[in-house]
Amino acid sequence: MPLSVSARLGPYEILAPLGAGGMGEVYRARDTRLDRQVAVKVLSGKHAGSPEAVSRFEREAKAIAALSHPNILALHDFGEADGTFYVVTELLEGETLRSRLTLGALPARKAVEYALQLAHGLAAAHEKGIVHRDLKPDNIFLGKAGPLKILDFGLARHDPPVADGEGSHSPTIARVTDAGTVLGTVGYMSPEQVRGRAADHRSDIFSFGCVLYEMLSGRRAFRADSAVETMAAIAREEPAELSEVALALPPGLARIVRHCLEKDPEERFQSARDLGFDLLSLSSDSASGRTPVPAPRARARWPAAVLAALSVAGAFALGRLTAPRPAGALRATFAQLTDEPGVEGSPRLSPDGGSLLYVSEAAGNSDIYLLRVGGHNPLNLTKACDKEDTAPAFSPDGAQIAYRSECDGGGIFTMGSTGESLRRVTDFGHDPSWSPDGHEIAVAEERVSDPYHRYQVSALWAVKVTDGSKRLLTKGDAVQPSWSPHGHRIAFWHARDERASQRDLATVPASGSSDESAVAAATDDAAVDWSPAWSSDGRHLYFASDRGGTMNLWRVAIDETTGRVLRQPEPLTTPSLAAERPSLSRDGRLVAYASASLRSSLQRVAFDERRGVATGAPTEIWSSSGMLGEPDATATGTGSSCVTRPDRWRIWLPSGPTAAATGA
């Protein structure tokens, strides 16, 4: 029986129905303890008294609870009240991908944007040993002001397999026995699911290919007059070539889809992480105007692997350059701060310039580290949380650190400068920036990792540190806020519209304004500008930009009170292939930045296909400062394959106003 408005399930007050599915209903509700709106899903009808349905319901809750990722629906609670079982999740505003596809195919760029987010979410699930097994447009949600979310882990499992009951809105085959099992949604199942064979994470990659095919073409990859015929097509037939049903696709995109839809799991992408890497390579090439070269499909049983590493964070010393001067490269010297394996990023200098915060996955997940400038023993400040911790920021007095954490449902947290006195300020927000008096923190609704590919509208909010109360700062799109040193304005960057690649800097009064005329443009041209950071005197905005041909550091002279631009941007050239996320010390002498130092090498190794082992040491046959595509792993007499090895990220630091360094 449906719940009535004002009914209570434990601490949750029902506000309105949101929809119904095969196993239950979903309601908008209010969490009376935290005074926030949530979504409550309840078992209903015959399922409410079914032990199998309750077991599956609980299994879905446990699957989601094991995950914490921006692209996976967040779970808050699971419980039972008066015989009614329910799960409580974050409340999403937007529509499912299925609803969006009723309007037809998506633009290729939008489809790749969604596909990247989907790949990231799947990778997080797979790395926790969770296989979704029912990926389809109905289970993918497109938020109005947030990232794509993967829904409905009702068919998900950890190894070993567990029994399943009924399914979803689309025709689903229920699991019957452990042997010869067939489950999933007709039209999106993998060939191994159709045949009732064991389905691992590569089955999700096949379903991913079906979804991406549909986003690009507006039609399903496999669809016949009956469920049985559709399943037969999945097992034996190839879908129509994308070039025949979708126009103007970026080169290489159809190859990625074909690689996902291989009948043999061994021939598909072997991980969602690799799939996301190929999509990112493709989208980066498209955004920069480069044409990627399609790579031949590997034919050896041992898959060829292509890896790339982004650089570590870096810092350099910088003289105070505040007087007007002719345009030209600013002078600085550079010194490396970190040299650990893996990616290090999001550097933030302490006000006195003596310490550096950065994010690293050295401990297995994203943690925040504290390092004395010139030191060699970083301190992990967030190791107690086994979920992502990102975007650290020192308070103006250096005594506190604000950051984004996915622990306890996610939000903005603060802690002491060495990790003590942890508390959550708010349950939303990304990229915190402190007000000069330390009373408020500006946050964006959306997380940003790539300036080229983001289309969700993100507002800015100011949150009081003491009680978490918030006020709206911007009405239009805005991300990565930076509060000016005297408190007058807040800088940010924004996407001009969904179709354009233009990314510009702007400022808004710190008091906030819903009037678009109060927003002052700091840059307005075809370049991609992002990662703004104020100088200590408030006379310049430092930022990352590709206006010089590569992503590097620039600054623009600006009036902090009005936001009026005083001079054209001038470059600060760094010895890096790419530089981003600048952070300045209070005296303006030091600025830290993340340095992307990408290098790949192609190597050959003798390989025995029969035994599945390498029979010699790898030898390098090619190296590049760019990104290498999939190598051709052609079997020869004894078998051969190729793999790549990347160099590592590194952090750099300059130490005085001398001639700019040019070496890497």
Residue pairs with C-beta under 8 A, 6 or more apart in sequence:
1 44
2 17
2 25
2 44
3 9
3 14
3 17
3 25
3 27
3 42
4 14
5 14
5 15
5 16
6 13
6 14
7 13
7 14
8 14
8 81
9 29
9 40
9 42
9 79
9 81
9 84
9 86
10 79
10 81
11 31
11 32
11 33
12 29
12 30
12 31
12 32
12 38
12 40
12 86
12 88
13 29
13 30
13 32
14 27
14 28
14 29
14 40
15 27
15 28
15 29
15 30
15 37
16 27
16 28
17 25
17 26
17 27
17 28
18 26
18 27
18 28
18 39
19 25
19 26
20 26
20 44
21 168
21 169
22 166
22 167
22 168
22 169
23 43
23 44
23 47
23 53
23 56
23 57
23 154
23 165
23 166
24 41
24 42
24 43
24 44
24 45
24 47
24 57
25 41
25 42
25 44
26 39
26 40
26 41
26 42
27 39
27 40
27 41
27 42
28 37
28 38
28 39
28 40
28 91
29 37
29 38
29 39
29 40
29 88
30 36
30 37
30 38
31 37
31 38
31 76
31 88
34 427
36 427
37 91
38 76
38 88
38 89
38 90
38 91
39 88
39 89
39 90
39 91
39 92
40 86
40 87
40 88
41 86
41 87
41 88
41 89
42 84
42 85
42 86
43 53
43 54
43 57
43 84
43 85
43 86
46 53
47 53
47 54
47 57
47 165
47 166
48 83
48 84
48 85
50 165
52 163
52 165
53 165
53 166
54 85
55 163
55 165
56 154
56 164
56 165
57 85
57 87
57 154
58 78
58 85
59 154
59 156
59 157
59 162
60 87
60 152
60 153
60 154
60 156
61 75
61 78
61 87
63 130
63 153
63 156
63 157
63 158
64 72
64 73
64 74
64 75
64 87
64 89
64 153
65 75
65 78
66 128
66 130
67 124
67 125
67 128
67 130
68 74
68 387
68 388
68 406
68 407
68 410
69 120
69 121
69 124
69 125
69 388
69 406
70 120
70 121
70 147
70 406
70 447
71 117
71 118
71 120
71 121
71 124
71 147
71 148
71 149
71 150
72 121
72 124
72 125
72 149
72 150
73 89
73 90
73 92
73 141
73 149
73 150
73 151
74 89
74 90
74 409
74 410
75 87
75 88
75 89
76 88
76 89
76 90
76 409
77 87
77 88
78 86
78 87
78 88
79 85
79 86
79 88
80 86
90 409
92 141
92 143
92 146
92 149
93 143
93 144
93 145
93 146
94 141
94 142
94 143
94 144
94 146
95 141
95 142
96 137
96 138
96 139
96 140
96 141
96 142
96 151
97 114
97 137
97 138
97 140
97 141
97 142
97 211
97 215
98 136
98 137
98 138
98 140
100 106
100 137
100 142
101 137
101 214
101 215
101 218
104 218
105 111
105 215
105 216
105 217
105 218
105 219
105 246
106 114
106 215
106 216
107 499
108 216
108 246
108 248
108 249
108 250
108 253
109 283
109 286
109 453
110 215
110 455
110 498
111 212
111 215
111 216
112 250
112 253
112 279
112 282
112 283
112 286
112 453
113 283
113 453
113 454
113 455
114 140
114 142
114 148
114 215
115 208
115 211
115 212
115 215
115 279
116 276
116 279
116 280
116 283
116 453
117 147
117 148
118 140
118 148
118 150
118 208
118 211
119 208
119 272
119 273
119 275
119 276
119 279
120 272
120 276
121 148
121 149
121 150
122 132
122 135
122 150
122 201
122 204
122 205
122 208
122 272
123 271
123 272
123 273
123 276
125 131
125 132
125 150
125 153
125 156
125 204
126 201
126 204
126 271
126 272
127 273
129 158
129 159
130 153
130 156
130 157
130 158
131 156
131 157
131 199
131 200
131 201
131 203
131 204
132 139
132 150
132 153
132 155
132 156
132 204
132 207
133 155
133 156
133 157
133 183
133 184
133 193
133 199
133 203
133 204
134 152
134 154
134 155
134 156
134 167
134 168
134 172
134 183
134 184
134 185
134 188
134 207
135 150
135 188
135 204
135 207
135 208
135 211
136 168
136 170
136 185
136 187
136 188
136 207
136 210
136 211
137 211
137 214
138 152
138 168
138 169
138 170
138 185
139 150
139 151
139 152
139 168
140 148
140 149
140 150
140 151
140 211
141 148
141 149
141 150
141 151
142 148
143 149
143 456
144 456
144 457
145 445
145 446
145 456
145 457
145 458
145 459
146 445
146 446
146 456
147 446
147 447
147 456
152 168
154 164
154 167
154 168
155 164
155 167
155 172
155 183
155 184
161 178
161 181
161 198
163 175
164 174
164 175
164 183
165 174
166 172
166 174
167 173
167 174
167 185
168 185
170 185
170 186
170 187
170 188
171 185
171 186
171 227
172 183
172 184
172 185
172 186
173 182
173 183
173 184
173 186
173 189
173 227
174 183
175 181
175 182
175 183
176 182
179 196
180 196
181 196
182 189
182 193
182 194
182 195
182 196
183 189
183 193
183 199
184 190
184 193
184 199
184 203
184 207
186 227
186 230
186 231
187 210
187 220
187 221
187 222
187 223
187 230
187 234
188 207
188 210
188 211
189 203
189 206
189 207
189 231
189 234
190 199
190 202
190 203
190 206
190 207
190 234
190 265
191 206
191 234
191 235
191 263
192 198
192 199
192 203
192 265
193 199
193 203
194 231
194 234
194 235
195 235
200 265
201 271
201 272
202 265
202 268
202 269
202 270
203 265
204 272
205 260
205 268
205 269
205 272
205 275
206 260
206 261
206 262
206 265
206 268
208 260
208 272
208 275
209 221
209 257
209 258
209 259
209 260
209 261
209 268
210 220
210 221
210 222
210 261
212 256
212 257
212 260
213 220
213 221
213 239
213 242
213 257
213 261
214 220
214 221
216 242
216 246
216 249
216 253
216 257
217 240
217 242
217 245
217 246
218 245
218 246
219 245
221 239
221 261
222 230
222 233
222 234
222 237
222 239
223 230
223 233
224 230
224 232
224 233
235 263
238 261
239 261
241 254
242 249
242 253
242 254
242 257
243 249
243 254
250 282
250 283
250 285
250 286
250 292
251 291
251 292
251 294
252 282
252 285
252 292
252 293
252 294
253 282
255 294
255 295
256 275
256 278
256 279
256 282
259 267
259 268
259 269
259 278
259 297
260 268
260 269
260 275
261 268
262 268
266 301
266 303
267 297
269 275
269 278
270 303
274 305
274 306
277 306
277 307
277 308
278 630
280 450
281 292
281 308
281 627
281 629
282 292
283 452
283 453
284 452
284 627
285 291
285 292
286 292
287 452
287 453
287 501
287 528
288 452
288 546
292 629
293 629
294 629
295 629
295 630
295 631
295 632
296 630
296 632
297 630
298 304
298 630
298 631
298 632
298 633
298 641
299 632
299 633
299 634
299 635
300 607
300 609
300 633
300 634
300 635
300 639
300 640
300 641
301 609
301 612
302 607
302 609
302 612
302 614
302 633
302 641
303 633
303 641
304 630
304 631
304 632
304 633
304 641
304 642
304 643
305 643
305 644
306 600
306 627
306 628
306 629
306 630
306 631
306 644
307 600
307 644
307 645
307 646
308 598
308 600
308 627
308 646
309 342
309 343
309 598
309 646
309 647
309 648
309 649
310 343
310 345
310 594
310 596
310 597
310 598
310 649
311 343
311 576
311 577
311 578
311 594
311 595
311 596
311 597
311 598
311 648
311 649
311 650
311 651
312 337
312 338
312 339
312 340
312 343
312 344
312 345
312 358
312 594
312 595
312 597
312 648
312 649
312 650
312 651
313 337
313 338
313 344
313 345
313 346
313 347
313 356
313 358
313 581
313 592
313 593
313 594
313 595
313 649
313 651
314 334
314 336
314 337
314 338
314 347
314 574
314 576
314 579
314 592
314 593
314 594
314 595
314 650
314 651
314 652
314 653
315 335
315 337
315 347
315 349
315 356
315 373
315 590
315 591
315 592
315 593
315 651
315 652
315 653
315 654
316 332
316 333
316 334
316 335
316 574
316 590
316 591
316 592
316 593
316 652
316 653
316 654
316 655
317 332
317 333
317 335
317 589
317 590
317 653
317 654
317 655
317 656
317 657
318 330
318 332
318 572
318 584
318 588
318 589
318 590
318 591
318 654
318 657
319 331
319 332
319 589
319 656
319 657
320 537
320 587
320 588
320 589
321 330
321 657
322 535
322 537
322 539
322 540
322 588
324 557
324 567
325 570
327 567
327 568
327 570
328 570
328 571
329 570
329 571
329 572
329 573
329 660
330 555
330 570
330 571
330 572
330 573
330 660
331 657
331 658
331 659
331 660
332 572
332 654
332 656
332 657
332 658
332 660
332 661
333 654
333 655
333 656
333 657
333 658
333 659
333 660
333 661
334 574
334 575
334 652
334 653
334 654
334 655
334 661
335 652
335 653
335 654
335 655
336 650
336 651
336 652
336 653
337 347
337 356
337 371
337 373
337 374
337 592
337 651
337 652
337 653
338 344
338 358
338 371
338 378
338 650
338 651
339 648
339 650
339 651
340 360
340 362
340 378
340 648
341 362
341 648
342 360
342 361
342 362
342 648
342 649
343 360
343 361
343 649
344 358
344 359
344 360
344 369
344 594
344 649
344 651
345 358
345 359
345 360
345 581
345 594
345 649
346 357
346 358
346 359
346 390
346 391
346 392
346 581
346 594
347 356
347 357
347 358
347 581
347 583
347 592
347 593
347 594
347 651
348 356
348 357
348 358
348 392
348 393
348 394
348 583
348 592
349 355
349 356
349 357
349 373
349 394
349 583
349 584
349 585
349 590
349 591
349 592
350 356
350 357
350 394
350 398
350 417
350 585
351 394
351 396
351 397
351 398
351 585
351 586
352 398
352 585
352 586
352 587
353 373
353 585
353 586
353 587
353 589
353 590
354 372
354 373
355 370
355 371
355 372
355 373
355 398
355 417
356 370
356 371
356 372
356 373
356 592
357 368
357 369
357 370
357 371
357 392
357 393
357 394
357 401
358 368
358 369
358 371
358 378
358 392
358 651
359 366
359 367
359 368
359 369
359 389
359 390
359 391
359 392
360 366
360 367
360 369
360 378
361 367
362 369
363 380
363 383
365 386
365 387
365 388
366 388
366 389
366 390
367 380
367 381
367 382
367 383
367 385
367 389
368 380
368 381
368 382
368 389
368 390
368 392
368 401
368 403
369 378
369 379
369 380
369 381
370 378
370 379
370 381
370 417
370 418
370 419
371 377
371 378
371 379
373 590
373 653
379 418
379 419
381 401
381 415
381 418
381 419
382 389
382 403
382 405
382 419
385 405
385 406
385 407
386 407
387 405
387 406
387 407
388 404
388 405
388 406
389 403
389 404
389 405
389 406
389 407
390 403
390 404
390 405
390 430
390 447
391 403
391 404
391 430
391 431
391 432
391 447
392 401
392 402
392 403
393 401
393 402
393 403
393 432
393 433
393 434
393 441
394 400
394 401
394 417
394 434
395 401
395 402
395 434
395 438
396 434
396 435
396 436
396 437
396 438
397 438
398 417
399 416
399 417
400 414
400 415
400 416
400 417
400 438
401 414
401 415
401 416
401 417
402 412
402 413
402 414
402 425
402 432
402 434
402 441
403 412
403 413
403 414
403 415
403 432
404 410
404 411
404 412
404 413
404 429
404 430
404 431
404 432
404 447
405 411
405 412
405 413
405 424
407 413
408 424
409 427
410 427
410 428
411 424
411 425
411 426
411 427
411 428
411 429
412 424
412 425
412 426
412 428
412 429
412 432
412 441
412 443
412 463
413 422
413 423
413 424
413 425
414 421
414 422
414 423
414 425
414 465
415 421
415 422
415 423
425 441
425 463
425 465
425 468
426 443
426 463
426 468
426 470
428 443
428 445
428 461
429 441
429 443
429 444
429 445
429 461
429 463
430 443
430 444
430 445
430 446
430 447
430 448
430 479
431 443
431 444
431 447
431 448
431 479
431 480
431 481
432 441
432 442
432 443
433 441
433 442
433 443
433 481
433 482
433 483
433 490
434 440
434 441
434 442
434 483
435 441
435 442
435 462
435 483
435 487
435 510
436 483
436 484
436 485
436 486
436 487
437 487
438 465
439 464
439 465
439 466
440 462
440 463
440 464
440 465
441 462
441 463
441 465
442 460
442 461
442 462
442 463
442 473
442 481
442 483
442 490
443 460
443 461
443 463
443 481
444 458
444 459
444 460
444 461
444 478
444 479
444 480
444 481
444 492
445 458
445 459
445 460
445 461
446 454
446 456
446 458
446 479
448 454
448 479
448 480
448 530
451 493
451 503
451 528
451 530
451 531
451 544
452 501
452 503
452 528
454 479
454 495
455 495
455 498
457 476
457 477
458 477
458 478
458 479
459 472
459 473
459 474
459 475
459 476
459 477
459 478
460 472
460 473
460 474
460 478
460 481
460 490
460 492
460 508
461 470
461 471
461 472
461 473
462 470
462 471
462 473
462 510
462 512
463 469
463 470
464 470
471 512
472 512
472 514
473 481
473 490
473 508
473 510
473 512
473 513
474 492
474 508
474 512
474 513
474 519
475 513
475 514
475 515
475 516
476 494
476 516
476 519
477 494
477 495
478 492
478 493
478 494
478 506
478 508
479 492
479 493
479 494
480 492
480 493
480 530
480 531
480 532
481 490
481 491
481 492
482 490
482 491
482 492
482 532
482 533
482 534
482 541
483 490
483 510
483 534
484 490
484 491
484 507
484 510
484 534
484 538
484 560
485 534
485 535
485 536
485 537
485 538
485 560
486 538
486 560
487 510
488 509
488 510
488 538
488 560
488 561
489 507
489 508
489 509
489 510
489 520
489 560
489 561
489 563
490 507
490 508
490 509
490 510
491 505
491 506
491 507
491 522
491 532
491 533
491 534
491 541
492 505
492 506
492 507
492 508
492 532
493 503
493 504
493 505
493 506
493 529
493 530
493 531
493 532
493 543
494 503
494 504
494 506
495 502
495 503
496 502
496 503
496 504
501 526
501 528
502 525
502 526
502 528
503 527
503 528
503 529
503 530
504 521
504 522
504 523
504 524
504 525
504 529
505 521
505 522
505 523
505 529
505 530
505 532
505 541
505 543
505 556
506 519
506 520
506 521
506 522
506 563
507 519
507 520
507 522
507 541
507 558
507 563
508 518
508 519
508 520
508 563
509 518
513 519
520 562
520 563
520 564
521 565
522 532
522 541
522 556
522 558
522 563
522 565
523 529
523 543
523 545
523 556
523 565
523 569
525 547
527 545
527 546
527 547
528 545
528 546
528 547
528 551
529 543
529 544
529 545
529 547
529 554
530 543
530 544
530 545
530 580
531 543
531 544
531 580
531 581
531 582
532 541
532 542
532 543
533 541
533 542
533 543
533 581
533 582
533 583
533 584
533 591
534 540
534 541
534 542
534 560
534 584
535 541
535 542
535 555
535 584
535 588
536 584
536 585
536 586
536 587
536 588
537 588
538 560
539 557
539 558
539 560
540 555
540 556
540 557
540 558
541 555
541 556
541 558
542 553
542 554
542 555
542 572
542 582
542 584
542 591
543 553
543 554
543 555
543 556
543 582
544 551
544 552
544 553
544 554
544 579
544 580
544 581
544 582
544 593
545 551
545 552
545 553
545 554
545 569
546 552
547 554
547 569
548 554
548 571
548 573
550 577
550 578
551 578
551 579
551 580
551 596
552 571
552 572
552 573
552 574
552 576
552 578
552 579
553 571
553 572
553 573
553 574
553 579
553 582
553 591
553 593
554 569
554 570
554 571
554 572
555 569
555 570
555 572
556 565
556 567
556 568
556 569
556 570
557 565
557 566
557 567
558 564
558 565
558 566
559 565
559 566
573 660
574 593
574 595
574 652
575 652
575 660
575 661
575 662
575 663
575 664
576 593
576 595
576 596
576 597
576 652
576 664
577 595
577 596
577 597
577 598
577 625
577 664
578 595
578 596
578 598
579 593
579 594
579 595
579 596
580 593
580 594
580 596
581 593
581 594
582 591
582 592
582 593
583 591
583 592
583 593
584 590
584 591
584 592
585 591
590 653
590 654
592 651
592 653
593 652
594 649
594 651
595 649
595 650
595 651
595 652
596 649
597 647
597 648
597 649
597 650
597 664
598 625
598 626
598 627
598 646
598 647
599 623
599 624
599 625
599 646
599 647
600 623
600 624
600 626
600 627
600 628
600 644
600 645
600 646
601 620
601 622
601 623
601 624
601 628
601 644
601 645
601 646
602 620
602 621
602 622
602 623
602 624
602 628
602 631
602 642
602 644
603 618
603 619
603 620
603 621
603 642
603 643
603 644
603 645
604 618
604 619
604 621
604 640
604 641
604 642
605 614
605 616
605 617
605 618
605 619
605 640
605 641
605 642
605 643
606 614
606 615
606 616
606 638
606 639
606 640
607 613
607 614
607 615
607 638
607 639
607 640
607 641
608 614
608 615
608 638
608 639
609 635
609 639
610 639
615 638
618 643
621 642
622 628
628 644
631 642
631 643
631 644
632 642
633 640
633 641
633 642
634 640
654 661
